[in-house]
């Protein structure tokens, strides 16, 4: 269980009465992933390996960039507490724009869907990249 964050602003979510809200289960894992994927690795002083190396590995130049970028994103997703494994993974690279779509299985057997980048077909979050994460209702796997 964790404090609920507003997915649009990143601020603590409050009830109508002004009380802090809590998040648990699959929604908590979605929130954890959103935080990790929208953070630059090294920006949190207490754990400099937390987050994605957006500026170096993912958005860097050179041969093999797509392979390195995908490996970095998978490292962060699979390193998130509550994520058991990736079920599906697809990516496309058009020019310099990498787009990724994935499904992951949580420790509780819930399936979540995510997308990052251009054809993730979503709005931008605070990090300036397209990012969506959602639990798939009724989708559970053992």
C-alpha positions as CSV (number, residue, x, y, z in Angstrom):
1,X,0.0,0.0,0.0
2,X,1.2,3.5,-0.9
3,X,0.0,7.0,-1.1
4,X,-2.0,7.7,-4.2
5,X,-0.6,10.2,-6.7
6,X,-2.7,12.1,-9.2
7,X,-1.6,10.6,-12.6
8,X,-1.9,13.9,-14.3
9,X,-0.1,16.2,-11.9
10,X,2.0,13.8,-9.8
11,X,0.6,15.5,-6.6
12,X,-0.7,13.6,-3.7
13,X,-4.3,12.7,-4.3
14,X,-6.8,13.9,-1.7
15,X,-10.4,12.9,-1.0
16,X,-13.2,15.4,-1.1
17,X,-12.8,15.7,2.7
18,X,-9.1,16.6,2.2
19,X,-7.7,13.2,3.4
20,X,-4.8,11.4,1.8
21,X,-5.8,8.5,-0.4
22,X,-4.1,5.1,-0.6
23,X,-3.4,2.9,-3.6
24,X,-2.8,-0.9,-3.5
25,X,-2.8,-4.0,-5.7
26,X,-2.5,-3.5,-9.5
27,X,-3.1,0.2,-9.3
28,X,-0.1,0.5,-7.0
29,X,2.1,-1.3,-9.5
30,X,0.8,0.9,-12.3
31,X,1.7,4.0,-10.2
32,X,5.2,2.5,-9.5
33,X,5.8,1.9,-13.2
34,X,4.6,5.4,-14.1
35,X,7.0,6.9,-11.6
36,X,10.0,4.8,-12.7
37,X,9.4,5.3,-16.4
38,X,9.0,9.0,-16.1
39,X,12.1,9.6,-14.1
40,X,15.7,10.1,-15.3
41,X,18.1,7.6,-13.8
42,X,20.4,9.4,-11.3
43,X,18.0,12.2,-10.5
44,X,17.0,10.7,-7.1
45,X,20.0,11.2,-4.8
46,X,19.1,8.3,-2.4
47,X,19.1,5.8,-5.3
48,X,20.9,6.9,-8.4
49,X,20.1,3.6,-10.3
50,X,16.4,4.3,-10.0
51,X,14.6,5.4,-13.2
52,X,15.4,5.2,-16.9
53,X,18.6,6.4,-18.5
54,X,16.7,8.4,-21.0
55,X,19.4,10.9,-21.9
56,X,22.2,8.3,-22.4
57,X,20.9,4.9,-23.3
58,X,17.4,5.5,-24.7
59,X,17.8,8.8,-26.5
60,X,21.5,8.4,-27.3
61,X,23.0,8.1,-30.8
62,X,24.8,5.3,-32.5
63,X,24.6,1.8,-33.7
64,X,22.6,-0.6,-31.6
65,X,20.6,2.2,-30.0
66,X,17.3,0.4,-30.3
67,X,18.7,-2.8,-28.7
68,X,20.2,-0.8,-25.8
69,X,17.1,1.3,-25.4
70,X,14.8,-1.8,-25.3
71,X,17.1,-3.5,-22.8
72,X,17.1,-0.4,-20.5
73,X,13.3,-0.1,-20.6
74,X,12.9,-3.8,-19.9
75,X,15.3,-3.5,-17.0
76,X,13.2,-0.8,-15.4
77,X,9.9,-2.5,-16.0
78,X,11.1,-5.9,-14.7
79,X,12.9,-4.3,-11.8
80,X,9.7,-2.7,-10.6
81,X,8.3,-4.4,-7.4
82,X,5.1,-6.3,-8.2
83,X,6.0,-7.0,-11.9
84,X,6.5,-10.7,-12.4
85,X,7.3,-10.9,-16.1
86,X,6.7,-9.4,-19.6
87,X,4.0,-11.2,-21.6
88,X,4.3,-9.3,-24.8
89,X,6.7,-6.7,-26.2
90,X,6.7,-4.9,-29.5
91,X,8.6,-1.9,-30.7
92,X,9.1,0.2,-33.8
93,X,11.7,2.7,-34.7
94,X,10.7,5.4,-37.3
95,X,13.5,7.8,-37.8
96,X,14.7,8.7,-34.3
97,X,11.4,7.9,-32.6
98,X,11.2,4.6,-30.7
99,X,7.7,3.4,-29.7
100,X,7.1,0.5,-27.4
101,X,4.0,-1.5,-26.4
102,X,4.0,-4.2,-23.8
103,X,1.9,-6.3,-21.5
104,X,3.2,-7.4,-18.1
105,X,2.0,-9.9,-15.5
106,X,1.9,-8.7,-11.9
107,X,2.7,-10.9,-8.9
108,X,-1.0,-11.1,-8.2
109,X,-1.8,-12.5,-11.7
110,X,-3.2,-9.2,-13.1
111,X,-2.3,-8.1,-16.6
112,X,-1.3,-4.5,-17.3
113,X,-0.8,-2.9,-20.6
114,X,1.7,-0.1,-21.3
115,X,3.1,2.0,-24.1
116,X,5.9,4.5,-24.4
117,X,6.6,6.8,-27.3
118,X,5.2,8.0,-30.6
119,X,2.6,5.4,-31.5
120,X,1.6,4.7,-27.9
121,X,-1.4,6.7,-29.0
122,X,-1.7,8.6,-25.8
123,X,-1.1,12.1,-24.4
124,X,2.1,13.3,-22.9
125,X,2.8,13.0,-19.2
126,X,4.9,15.5,-17.3
127,X,8.2,14.0,-18.7
128,X,7.3,15.1,-22.2
129,X,7.1,11.6,-23.6
130,X,4.0,9.6,-24.6
131,X,3.3,7.1,-21.8
132,X,0.3,5.0,-20.8
133,X,-0.1,2.3,-18.3
134,X,-3.4,0.6,-17.4
135,X,-4.7,-2.6,-15.8
136,X,-6.7,-4.7,-18.3
137,X,-10.0,-5.3,-16.6
138,X,-10.9,-9.0,-16.3
139,X,-7.5,-10.2,-17.6
140,X,-5.8,-12.4,-15.2
141,X,-3.2,-15.1,-15.8
142,X,-1.7,-17.6,-13.5
